Amino acid sequence: MNYKYAFILTTLAGLSTLLGSFLIFVKNKNKDITIVTTLSFAMGVMISVSLLDLLPSAYQLLNSFNNFPKILIIAIIMVIGILFGIIIDKYLPNESNNQLYRVGIMSMLAIIIHNIPEGMATFMTTTNNLKLGFYLAFTIALHNIPEDCIQSVMC
C-alpha cells in the first residue's frame, strides 16, 4: 500500500488552497475580473474531472448493486447533497444585521463539506492506484488554488 505517498499527495492538494490566498497581498484594481476568471477556471477543472473521471468511476464501482439502477443511486446521492445545502440555508439565521456572520458560517460549512470528501477521495485513490491518485491530487490542487483566491479577493 502507498500510505506514505497518499498522505503526502493529500496534504499537498489541501495545502494548495494557501497559494490562492497570496492574492491578498497583490493590489488588484478590478476584483470582478479576478473573481470571474478564477471561478471559470475552477469550474472548468471540476466539471471536466467530474464528467470524465469521477462519474464513470462511480458507475463502475456500483457493480455490487446488480438489481438497482446505478444512475439512480448516483442521482439520489446528488439530491441528498443539494437537500443538505437547502437545509443549512434554511436554518441559518438570516437577519439583516447578521449578514457577515451568515456569510462566514456558510463559507466555513461549505469549505468543510467540500474539502473533507476531497481529502478522503485523494487518500483512498492514491492507496489503490498511485498514478490515478497523483492525477486526482493535481486536479484538486488546480481547483483549490482559484477557490481560495476567490475567498481572498472577496474579503
C-alpha positions in Angstrom: 0.0 0.0 0.0 1.1 3.6 -0.7 0.1 5.2 2.6 3.1 7.5 2.7 2.5 8.8 -0.9 -1.2 9.0 -0.2 -0.6 11.2 2.8 1.9 13.4 1.0 -0.3 13.9 -2.0 -3.4 14.6 0.1 -1.5 17.1 2.2 -0.1 18.9 -0.9 -3.6 19.0 -2.5 -5.0 20.5 0.7 -2.2 23.0 1.2 -2.6 24.2 -2.4 -5.5 26.2 -1.1 -3.0 28.5 0.6 -1.5 29.5 -2.7 -4.7 31.3 -3.7 -4.6 33.4 -0.5 -1.5 35.2 -1.7 -3.7 37.4 -3.8 -4.5 39.3 -0.6 -1.0 40.9 -0.8 -1.4 41.9 -4.5 -3.1 45.2 -5.3 -5.9 44.4 -7.7 -7.8 47.2 -9.4 -10.6 45.1 -10.8 -11.8 42.4 -8.3 -14.7 41.4 -10.6 -12.4 40.2 -13.4 -10.3 38.2 -10.9 -13.3 36.5 -9.4 -14.8 35.7 -12.8 -11.5 34.3 -14.1 -10.8 32.2 -11.1 -14.3 30.9 -10.8 -14.3 29.9 -14.5 -11.0 28.1 -14.1 -12.1 26.2 -11.0 -15.4 25.3 -12.5 -13.8 24.1 -15.7 -11.4 21.9 -13.9 -14.0 20.3 -11.6 -16.6 19.8 -14.4 -14.1 18.0 -16.6 -12.9 15.8 -13.7 -16.4 15.1 -12.6 -17.8 14.2 -16.0 -14.7 12.5 -17.5 -13.4 10.7 -14.5 -15.4 10.6 -11.3 -18.9 9.8 -12.6 -17.7 6.9 -14.8 -15.6 5.6 -11.9 -18.6 5.8 -9.6 -20.8 4.0 -12.1 -18.2 1.2 -12.3 -17.8 0.9 -8.5 -21.5 0.4 -8.1 -21.4 -3.1 -9.6 -22.4 -4.6 -6.2 -25.9 -3.2 -6.8 -26.9 -5.5 -9.6 -30.7 -5.2 -9.2 -30.8 -1.4 -8.7 -30.1 1.2 -11.4 -26.7 2.7 -10.9 -27.6 6.0 -12.3 -30.5 6.3 -9.8 -28.0 5.7 -6.9 -25.8 8.5 -8.2 -28.8 10.8 -8.7 -30.0 10.1 -5.1 -26.6 10.9 -3.6 -26.5 14.2 -5.6 -30.0 15.1 -4.4 -29.0 14.4 -0.8 -26.1 16.9 -1.2 -28.5 19.5 -2.6 -31.0 19.0 0.1 -28.2 19.3 2.7 -27.4 22.7 1.3 -31.0 23.8 1.4 -31.4 22.7 5.0 -28.3 24.6 6.1 -29.6 27.7 4.2 -33.0 27.4 5.9 -31.8 27.1 9.5 -29.0 29.6 9.5 -30.1 33.0 10.8 -30.9 35.5 8.1 -31.2 38.8 9.9 -30.0 42.0 8.1 -27.6 42.9 10.9 -26.1 39.4 10.9 -25.2 39.1 7.2 -21.5 39.0 7.7 -21.9 36.2 10.3 -24.2 34.3 8.0 -21.7 34.5 5.1 -18.8 33.5 7.3 -20.7 30.4 8.7 -21.9 29.4 5.2 -18.4 29.7 3.8 -16.9 27.7 6.7 -19.5 24.9 6.3 -19.2 24.9 2.5 -15.4 24.6 2.7 -15.5 21.8 5.3 -18.2 19.9 3.5 -16.3 20.4 0.2 -12.7 19.6 1.4 -13.3 16.5 3.6 -14.5 14.3 0.7 -11.8 15.7 -1.5 -9.1 14.6 1.0 -10.8 11.2 1.5 -11.0 10.6 -2.2 -7.4 11.6 -2.8 -6.1 9.4 0.0 -8.2 6.4 -0.9 -7.4 6.7 -4.6 -3.7 7.0 -4.0 -3.6 4.0 -1.8 -5.2 1.9 -4.6 -3.6 3.5 -7.7 -0.6 5.9 -7.3 -0.9 7.2 -10.9 -4.6 8.0 -10.6 -4.0 9.4 -7.1 -1.4 11.8 -8.4 -3.8 12.9 -11.2 -6.6 13.5 -8.8 -4.4 15.4 -6.3 -3.1 17.5 -9.1 -6.6 18.4 -10.4 -7.8 19.1 -6.8 -4.8 21.4 -6.3 -5.7 23.2 -9.6 -9.2 23.6 -8.2 -8.2 24.7 -4.7 -5.9 27.5 -5.8 -8.6 29.6 -7.5 -11.1 28.5 -4.9 -9.1 30.3 -2.1 -8.2 33.1 -4.5 -11.9 33.9 -4.7 -12.3 33.8 -0.9 -9.3 36.1 -0.5 -10.4 38.6 -3.2 -13.9 38.8 -1.8 -12.7 39.6 1.7 
